[in-house]
């Protein structure tokens, strides 16, 4: 079961959230619901090996605060997930400005934490360190630009919500390089193995044959499940 992290932003609601819910309805969220005086939106991304839904992130709009909840899989660090979801959260806050009063100082601590963590690059050779620094510097610049835009601008732009989703592939490729076999190669190897073995797989046997850890093989299966390439067969 993935761990979960929460970020709460103090905010004052200005009025009804029904128009905001309608705004979110066309942006591809998995669930939009009202619970008492709280508006909740969720992004679900496939299922794990046990069939449990994988929560990408959840945002709850309460009368006096906005809370972000995001999952941290076992093979991912807190910082790498924060780098992924924080730009999306900032964009959603920007869209919500018409319905909430949000002090920029409430957002600064989270942005500053990411910027601080991005400077901690260790345990890599010179070539990898140079590549990682370039990528992290770009992400740093992107986060700072979004924060400054949140402070200056009150114009809601819903299309910007899709920006982070389109950039996930780049970040996932960087993470996969740190894990050895790339995600694409791992998915292809797993798919071919399952095809050759009549639709079944022994994860331990596959991991041993491909010289990878057991948990990495499970990660690959989850990627195939989430992408819809395979389905779990119940007997």
Order of alpha helices (4+ residues) and beta strands (2+ residues): beta-alpha-beta-beta-beta-beta-alpha-beta-alpha-alpha-alpha-alpha-alpha-alpha-alpha
